[in-house]
């Protein structure tokens, strides 16, 4: 038996929103990784400068 149009719309909407949420998660993780990398570099620079004094 085939699905009605309303059921097809619900399935299409749920798959589209699922893809969007994964994209936002990926962007969020990339930004978090970038911030962590920047903070690690800053800590290494601070450690190196304080050790040189």
LOKOL-555321 format. One record per atom (N, C-alpha, C, O, CB): residue number from 0; residue in one letter; z, x, y. Coordinates in nm, 4 decimals, always signed. Atoms other than C-alpha are relative to their C-alpha. Glycine has a CB too. Example, Ala and Ser with C-alpha at 12.3 -4.5 7.8 and 13.67 -1.06 7.14 Angstrom:
LOKOL-555321
+-----+----+----------+----------+----------+
!   i ! aa !       zz !       xx !       yy !
+-----+----+----------+----------+----------+
!   0 !  a !  +0.0000 !  +0.0890 !  -0.1190 !
!   0 !  a !  +0.7800 !  +1.2300 !  -0.4500 !
!   0 !  a !  +0.0000 !  +0.0900 !  +0.1200 !
!   0 !  a !  +0.0665 !  +0.1936 !  +0.1181 !
!   0 !  a !  +0.1246 !  -0.0992 !  +0.0027 !
!   1 !  s !  -0.0060 !  -0.0820 !  -0.1190 !
!   1 !  s !  +0.7140 !  +1.3670 !  -0.1060 !
!   1 !  s !  +0.0730 !  -0.0770 !  +0.1090 !
!   1 !  s !  +0.0899 !  -0.0261 !  +0.2198 !
!   1 !  s !  -0.1415 !  +0.0414 !  +0.0462 !
+-----+----+----------+----------+----------+
end
This chain:
LOKOL-555321
+-----+----+----------+----------+----------+
!   i ! aa !       zz !       xx !       yy !
+-----+----+----------+----------+----------+
!   0 !  x !  +0.0000 !  +0.0832 !  -0.1184 !
!   0 !  x !  +0.0000 !  +0.0000 !  +0.0000 !
!   0 !  x !  +0.0000 !  +0.0879 !  +0.1251 !
!   0 !  x !  +0.0679 !  +0.1904 !  +0.1309 !
!   0 !  x !  +0.1212 !  -0.0947 !  -0.0004 !
!   1 !  x !  +0.0100 !  -0.0770 !  -0.1232 !
!   1 !  x !  -0.0867 !  +0.1229 !  +0.3467 !
!   1 !  x !  +0.1133 !  -0.0306 !  +0.0955 !
!   1 !  x !  +0.1818 !  -0.1323 !  +0.0838 !
!   1 !  x !  -0.1317 !  -0.0266 !  +0.0673 !
!   2 !  x !  -0.1043 !  +0.0199 !  -0.1008 !
!   2 !  x !  +0.1484 !  +0.1606 !  +0.6354 !
!   2 !  x !  -0.0573 !  -0.0776 !  +0.1177 !
!   2 !  x !  -0.1763 !  -0.0675 !  +0.1477 !
!   2 !  x !  +0.0583 !  +0.1359 !  +0.0475 !
!   3 !  x !  +0.0442 !  +0.0723 !  -0.1187 !
!   3 !  x !  +0.1305 !  -0.0653 !  +0.9369 !
!   3 !  x !  -0.0108 !  +0.0973 !  +0.1173 !
!   3 !  x !  +0.0354 !  +0.2111 !  +0.1095 !
!   3 !  x !  +0.0975 !  -0.1165 !  +0.0336 !
!   4 !  x !  +0.0172 !  -0.0873 !  -0.1163 !
!   4 !  x !  +0.0415 !  +0.0733 !  +1.2781 !
!   4 !  x !  +0.1331 !  +0.0415 !  +0.0608 !
!   4 !  x !  +0.1476 !  +0.1551 !  +0.1060 !
!   4 !  x !  -0.0846 !  -0.0693 !  +0.1052 !
!   5 !  x !  -0.1296 !  -0.0345 !  -0.0582 !
!   5 !  x !  +0.4016 !  +0.0588 !  +1.3988 !
!   5 !  x !  +0.0689 !  +0.1090 !  -0.0814 !
!   5 !  x !  +0.1334 !  +0.1974 !  -0.0251 !
!   5 !  x !  +0.0897 !  -0.1240 !  +0.0086 !
!   6 !  x !  -0.0591 !  -0.1044 !  +0.0837 !
!   6 !  x !  +0.5159 !  +0.2660 !  +1.1010 !
!   6 !  x !  -0.0710 !  +0.1327 !  +0.0224 !
!   6 !  x !  -0.0072 !  +0.2380 !  +0.0245 !
!   6 !  x !  -0.0065 !  -0.0393 !  -0.1487 !
!   7 !  x !  +0.0742 !  -0.1234 !  -0.0251 !
!   7 !  x !  +0.2393 !  +0.5176 !  +1.1654 !
!   7 !  x !  +0.0418 !  +0.0612 !  +0.1336 !
!   7 !  x !  +0.0554 !  +0.1831 !  +0.1443 !
!   7 !  x !  -0.1519 !  -0.0269 !  -0.0015 !
!   8 !  x !  -0.0439 !  -0.0501 !  -0.1302 !
!   8 !  x !  +0.3456 !  +0.5450 !  +1.5315 !
!   8 !  x !  +0.1366 !  +0.0664 !  -0.0099 !
!   8 !  x !  +0.1596 !  +0.1710 !  +0.0507 !
!   8 !  x !  +0.0044 !  -0.1137 !  +0.1022 !
!   9 !  x !  -0.1343 !  -0.0560 !  +0.0156 !
!   9 !  x !  +0.7073 !  +0.6070 !  +1.4298 !
!   9 !  x !  -0.0083 !  +0.1364 !  -0.0680 !
!   9 !  x !  +0.0594 !  +0.2308 !  -0.0272 !
!   9 !  x !  +0.0906 !  -0.0958 !  -0.0817 !
!  10 !  x !  +0.0148 !  -0.1274 !  +0.0714 !
!  10 !  x !  +0.6015 !  +0.8809 !  +1.1874 !
!  10 !  x !  -0.0597 !  +0.1049 !  +0.0926 !
!  10 !  x !  -0.0127 !  +0.2187 !  +0.0943 !
!  10 !  x !  -0.0886 !  -0.0171 !  -0.1259 !
!  11 !  x !  +0.0619 !  -0.0961 !  -0.0910 !
!  11 !  x !  +0.3772 !  +1.0463 !  +1.4484 !
!  11 !  x !  +0.0974 !  +0.0454 !  +0.1080 !
!  11 !  x !  +0.1022 !  +0.1640 !  +0.1408 !
!  11 !  x !  -0.1243 !  -0.0605 !  +0.0642 !
!  12 !  x !  -0.0962 !  -0.0363 !  -0.1046 !
!  12 !  x !  +0.6486 !  +1.0353 !  +1.7166 !
!  12 !  x !  +0.1083 !  +0.0917 !  -0.0544 !
!  12 !  x !  +0.1497 !  +0.1858 !  +0.0134 !
!  12 !  x !  +0.0634 !  -0.1254 !  +0.0602 !
!  13 !  x !  -0.1069 !  -0.0828 !  +0.0556 !
!  13 !  x !  +0.9099 !  +1.1835 !  +1.4856 !
!  13 !  x !  -0.0501 !  +0.1406 !  -0.0302 !
!  13 !  x !  +0.0244 !  +0.2369 !  -0.0120 !
!  13 !  x !  +0.0567 !  -0.0639 !  -0.1271 !
!  14 !  x !  +0.0509 !  -0.1341 !  +0.0284 !
!  14 !  x !  +0.6847 !  +1.4725 !  +1.3815 !
!  14 !  x !  -0.0248 !  +0.0771 !  +0.1287 !
!  14 !  x !  -0.0025 !  +0.1981 !  +0.1331 !
!  14 !  x !  -0.1289 !  -0.0078 !  -0.0822 !
!  15 !  x !  +0.0232 !  -0.0693 !  -0.1266 !
!  15 !  x !  +0.5908 !  +1.5509 !  +1.7422 !
!  15 !  x !  +0.1306 !  +0.0477 !  +0.0611 !
!  15 !  x !  +0.1383 !  +0.1611 !  +0.1085 !
!  15 !  x !  -0.0733 !  -0.0912 !  +0.0981 !
!  16 !  x !  -0.1273 !  -0.0402 !  -0.0587 !
!  16 !  x !  +0.9522 !  +1.5545 !  +1.8619 !
!  16 !  x !  +0.0645 !  +0.1110 !  -0.0821 !
!  16 !  x !  +0.1343 !  +0.1958 !  -0.0266 !
!  16 !  x !  +0.0945 !  -0.1201 !  +0.0105 !
!  17 !  x !  -0.0529 !  -0.1066 !  +0.0844 !
!  17 !  x !  +1.0476 !  +1.7730 !  +1.5649 !
!  17 !  x !  -0.0602 !  +0.1337 !  +0.0365 !
!  17 !  x !  +0.0098 !  +0.2350 !  +0.0400 !
!  17 !  x !  -0.0258 !  -0.0300 !  -0.1462 !
!  18 !  x !  +0.0651 !  -0.1250 !  -0.0385 !
!  18 !  x !  +0.7929 !  +2.0328 !  +1.6672 !
!  18 !  x !  +0.0504 !  +0.0469 !  +0.1354 !
!  18 !  x !  +0.0701 !  +0.1667 !  +0.1559 !
!  18 !  x !  -0.1524 !  -0.0171 !  +0.0032 !
!  19 !  x !  -0.0495 !  -0.0389 !  -0.1320 !
!  19 !  x !  +0.9142 !  +2.0256 !  +2.0278 !
!  19 !  x !  +0.1391 !  +0.0606 !  -0.0089 !
!  19 !  x !  +0.1670 !  +0.1613 !  +0.0562 !
!  19 !  x !  +0.0016 !  -0.1204 !  +0.0938 !
!  20 !  x !  -0.1362 !  -0.0513 !  +0.0083 !
!  20 !  x !  +1.2771 !  +2.0773 !  +1.9308 !
!  20 !  x !  +0.0015 !  +0.1405 !  -0.0592 !
!  20 !  x !  +0.0796 !  +0.2251 !  -0.0155 !
!  20 !  x !  +0.0876 !  -0.0938 !  -0.0837 !
!  21 !  x !  +0.0059 !  -0.1348 !  +0.0565 !
!  21 !  x !  +1.1864 !  +2.3786 !  +1.7153 !
!  21 !  x !  -0.0523 !  +0.0990 !  +0.1028 !
!  21 !  x !  -0.0089 !  +0.2142 !  +0.1056 !
!  21 !  x !  -0.0885 !  +0.0024 !  -0.1251 !
!  22 !  x !  +0.0522 !  -0.0888 !  -0.1040 !
!  22 !  x !  +0.9884 !  +2.5223 !  +2.0072 !
!  22 !  x !  +0.1101 !  +0.0345 !  +0.0999 !
!  22 !  x !  +0.1221 !  +0.1496 !  +0.1421 !
!  22 !  x !  -0.1200 !  -0.0654 !  +0.0726 !
!  23 !  x !  -0.1099 !  -0.0264 !  -0.0930 !
!  23 !  x !  +1.2893 !  +2.4832 !  +2.2380 !
!  23 !  x !  +0.1035 !  +0.0926 !  -0.0630 !
!  23 !  x !  +0.1593 !  +0.1784 !  +0.0053 !
!  23 !  x !  +0.0663 !  -0.1316 !  +0.0435 !
!  24 !  x !  -0.0942 !  -0.0881 !  +0.0694 !
!  24 !  x !  +1.5129 !  +2.6476 !  +1.9778 !
!  24 !  x !  -0.0533 !  +0.1424 !  -0.0007 !
!  24 !  x !  +0.0220 !  +0.2371 !  +0.0223 !
!  24 !  x !  +0.0253 !  -0.0490 !  -0.1446 !
!  25 !  x !  +0.0598 !  -0.1335 !  +0.0030 !
!  25 !  x !  +1.2708 !  +2.9394 !  +1.9478 !
!  25 !  x !  +0.0056 !  +0.0652 !  +0.1378 !
!  25 !  x !  +0.0362 !  +0.1839 !  +0.1490 !
!  25 !  x !  -0.1453 !  -0.0073 !  -0.0492 !
!  26 !  x !  -0.0060 !  -0.0542 !  -0.1361 !
!  26 !  x !  +1.2532 !  +2.9825 !  +2.3260 !
!  26 !  x !  +0.1437 !  +0.0372 !  +0.0357 !
!  26 !  x !  +0.1681 !  +0.1414 !  +0.0965 !
!  26 !  x !  -0.0561 !  -0.1020 !  +0.1020 !
!  27 !  x !  -0.1405 !  -0.0288 !  -0.0271 !
!  27 !  x !  +1.6314 !  +2.9636 !  +2.3511 !
!  27 !  x !  +0.0478 !  +0.1258 !  -0.0701 !
!  27 !  x !  +0.1205 !  +0.2067 !  -0.0122 !
!  27 !  x !  +0.0857 !  -0.1167 !  -0.0417 !
!  28 !  x !  -0.0388 !  -0.1204 !  +0.0735 !
!  28 !  x !  +1.6768 !  +3.2259 !  +2.0823 !
!  28 !  x !  -0.0649 !  +0.1245 !  +0.0586 !
!  28 !  x !  -0.0025 !  +0.2305 !  +0.0620 !
!  28 !  x !  -0.0373 !  -0.0135 !  -0.1471 !
!  29 !  x !  +0.0674 !  -0.1145 !  -0.0614 !
!  29 !  x !  +1.4212 !  +3.4539 !  +2.2482 !
!  29 !  x !  +0.0701 !  +0.0405 !  +0.1294 !
!  29 !  x !  +0.0886 !  +0.1593 !  +0.1557 !
!  29 !  x !  -0.1479 !  -0.0327 !  +0.0276 !
!  30 !  x !  -0.0717 !  -0.0295 !  -0.1247 !
!  30 !  x !  +1.6019 !  +3.4255 !  +2.5828 !
!  30 !  x !  +0.1355 !  +0.0628 !  -0.0304 !
!  30 !  x !  +0.1768 !  +0.1580 !  +0.0358 !
!  30 !  x !  +0.0183 !  -0.1284 !  +0.0843 !
!  31 !  x !  -0.1298 !  -0.0555 !  +0.0381 !
!  31 !  x !  +1.9360 !  +3.4900 !  +2.4140 !
!  31 !  x !  -0.0140 !  +0.1439 !  -0.0489 !
!  31 !  x !  +0.0679 !  +0.2294 !  -0.0153 !
!  31 !  x !  +0.0651 !  -0.0864 !  -0.1086 !
!  32 !  x !  +0.0242 !  -0.1357 !  +0.0481 !
!  32 !  x !  +1.7951 !  +3.7961 !  +2.2383 !
!  32 !  x !  -0.0305 !  +0.0942 !  +0.1158 !
!  32 !  x !  +0.0158 !  +0.2082 !  +0.1174 !
!  32 !  x !  -0.1153 !  +0.0013 !  -0.1007 !
!  33 !  x !  +0.0313 !  -0.0822 !  -0.1167 !
!  33 !  x !  +1.6558 !  +3.9250 !  +2.5672 !
!  33 !  x !  +0.1260 !  +0.0326 !  +0.0800 !
!  33 !  x !  +0.1446 !  +0.1465 !  +0.1230 !
!  33 !  x !  -0.1021 !  -0.0712 !  +0.0894 !
!  34 !  x !  -0.1248 !  -0.0233 !  -0.0733 !
!  34 !  x !  +1.9926 !  +3.8820 !  +2.7405 !
!  34 !  x !  +0.0914 !  +0.0966 !  -0.0744 !
!  34 !  x !  +0.1536 !  +0.1834 !  -0.0131 !
!  34 !  x !  +0.0728 !  -0.1321 !  +0.0242 !
!  35 !  x !  -0.0837 !  -0.0907 !  +0.0794 !
!  35 !  x !  +2.1759 !  +4.0543 !  +2.4556 !
!  35 !  x !  -0.0537 !  +0.1430 !  +0.0069 !
!  35 !  x !  +0.0239 !  +0.2382 !  +0.0150 !
!  35 !  x !  +0.0067 !  -0.0474 !  -0.1469 !
!  36 !  x !  +0.0597 !  -0.1329 !  -0.0090 !
!  36 !  x !  +1.9311 !  +4.3451 !  +2.4684 !
!  36 !  x !  +0.0285 !  +0.0631 !  +0.1358 !
!  36 !  x !  +0.0631 !  +0.1809 !  +0.1447 !
!  36 !  x !  -0.1513 !  -0.0075 !  -0.0243 !
!  37 !  x !  -0.0285 !  -0.0520 !  -0.1345 !
!  37 !  x !  +1.9732 !  +4.3804 !  +2.8445 !
!  37 !  x !  +0.1461 !  +0.0408 !  +0.0140 !
!  37 !  x !  +0.1761 !  +0.1438 !  +0.0743 !
!  37 !  x !  -0.0352 !  -0.1047 !  +0.1064 !
!  38 !  x !  -0.1419 !  -0.0342 !  -0.0102 !
!  38 !  x !  +2.3520 !  +4.3759 !  +2.8138 !
!  38 !  x !  +0.0320 !  +0.1247 !  -0.0816 !
!  38 !  x !  +0.1152 !  +0.2055 !  -0.0403 !
!  38 !  x !  +0.0869 !  -0.1175 !  -0.0467 !
!  39 !  x !  -0.0226 !  -0.1202 !  +0.0806 !
!  39 !  x !  +2.3423 !  +4.6377 !  +2.5370 !
!  39 !  x !  -0.0494 !  +0.1239 !  +0.0741 !
!  39 !  x !  +0.0175 !  +0.2272 !  +0.0732 !
!  39 !  x !  -0.0706 !  -0.0121 !  -0.1367 !
!  40 !  x !  +0.0530 !  -0.1129 !  -0.0770 !
!  40 !  x !  +2.1245 !  +4.8651 !  +2.7518 !
!  40 !  x !  +0.0929 !  +0.0316 !  +0.1173 !
!  40 !  x !  +0.1191 !  +0.1483 !  +0.1461 !
!  40 !  x !  -0.1433 !  -0.0308 !  +0.0511 !
!  41 !  x !  -0.0911 !  -0.0218 !  -0.1124 !
!  41 !  x !  +2.3578 !  +4.8152 !  +3.0487 !
!  41 !  x !  +0.1288 !  +0.0674 !  -0.0467 !
!  41 !  x !  +0.1803 !  +0.1563 !  +0.0211 !
!  41 !  x !  +0.0322 !  -0.1332 !  +0.0694 !
!  42 !  x !  -0.1218 !  -0.0629 !  +0.0520 !
!  42 !  x !  +2.6604 !  +4.9039 !  +2.8351 !
!  42 !  x !  -0.0236 !  +0.1459 !  -0.0368 !
!  42 !  x !  +0.0630 !  +0.2301 !  -0.0127 !
!  42 !  x !  +0.0513 !  -0.0763 !  -0.1218 !
!  43 !  x !  +0.0315 !  -0.1391 !  +0.0342 !
!  43 !  x !  +2.4911 !  +5.2198 !  +2.7069 !
!  43 !  x !  -0.0107 !  +0.0839 !  +0.1265 !
!  43 !  x !  +0.0384 !  +0.1967 !  +0.1306 !
!  43 !  x !  -0.1314 !  +0.0083 !  -0.0813 !
!  44 !  x !  +0.0122 !  -0.0736 !  -0.1266 !
!  44 !  x !  +2.4044 !  +5.3231 !  +3.0632 !
!  44 !  x !  +0.1374 !  +0.0223 !  +0.0624 !
!  44 !  x !  +0.1662 !  +0.1319 !  +0.1106 !
!  44 !  x !  -0.0915 !  -0.0761 !  +0.0987 !
!  45 !  x !  -0.1349 !  -0.0157 !  -0.0554 !
!  45 !  x !  +2.7614 !  +5.2589 !  +3.1807 !
!  45 !  x !  +0.0815 !  +0.1015 !  -0.0797 !
!  45 !  x !  +0.1548 !  +0.1818 !  -0.0221 !
!  45 !  x !  +0.0726 !  -0.1349 !  +0.0021 !
!  46 !  x !  -0.0731 !  -0.0948 !  +0.0839 !
!  46 !  x !  +2.9030 !  +5.4513 !  +2.8857 !
!  46 !  x !  -0.0471 !  +0.1426 !  +0.0262 !
!  46 !  x !  +0.0341 !  +0.2348 !  +0.0348 !
!  46 !  x !  -0.0173 !  -0.0351 !  -0.1486 !
!  47 !  x !  +0.0541 !  -0.1337 !  -0.0233 !
!  47 !  x !  +2.6716 !  +5.7453 !  +2.9476 !
!  47 !  x !  +0.0408 !  +0.0519 !  +0.1375 !
!  47 !  x !  +0.0712 !  +0.1703 !  +0.1524 !
!  47 !  x !  -0.1529 !  -0.0010 !  -0.0129 !
!  48 !  x !  -0.0359 !  -0.0455 !  -0.1348 !
!  48 !  x !  +2.7492 !  +5.7563 !  +3.3195 !
!  48 !  x !  +0.1495 !  +0.0299 !  +0.0104 !
!  48 !  x !  +0.1885 !  +0.1229 !  +0.0811 !
!  48 !  x !  -0.0398 !  -0.1057 !  +0.1044 !
!  49 !  x !  -0.1438 !  -0.0264 !  -0.0062 !
!  49 !  x !  +3.1265 !  +5.7361 !  +3.2675 !
!  49 !  x !  +0.0365 !  +0.1231 !  -0.0819 !
!  49 !  x !  +0.1336 !  +0.1918 !  -0.0503 !
!  49 !  x !  +0.0791 !  -0.1216 !  -0.0498 !
!  50 !  x !  -0.0278 !  -0.1171 !  +0.0833 !
!  50 !  x !  +3.1159 !  +6.0044 !  +2.9998 !
!  50 !  x !  -0.0398 !  +0.1285 !  +0.0727 !
!  50 !  x !  +0.0199 !  +0.2338 !  +0.0504 !
!  50 !  x !  -0.0747 !  -0.0105 !  -0.1345 !
!  51 !  x !  +0.0474 !  -0.1184 !  -0.0713 !
!  51 !  x !  +2.9285 !  +6.2426 !  +3.2300 !
!  51 !  x !  +0.0932 !  +0.0448 !  +0.1108 !
!  51 !  x !  +0.0824 !  +0.1585 !  +0.1567 !
!  51 !  x !  -0.1350 !  -0.0262 !  +0.0572 !
!  52 !  x !  -0.0898 !  -0.0355 !  -0.1114 !
!  52 !  x !  +3.2021 !  +6.2381 !  +3.4968 !
!  52 !  x !  +0.1093 !  +0.0946 !  -0.0416 !
!  52 !  x !  +0.1922 !  +0.1332 !  +0.0409 !
!  52 !  x !  +0.0619 !  -0.1237 !  +0.0587 !
+-----+----+----------+----------+----------+
end
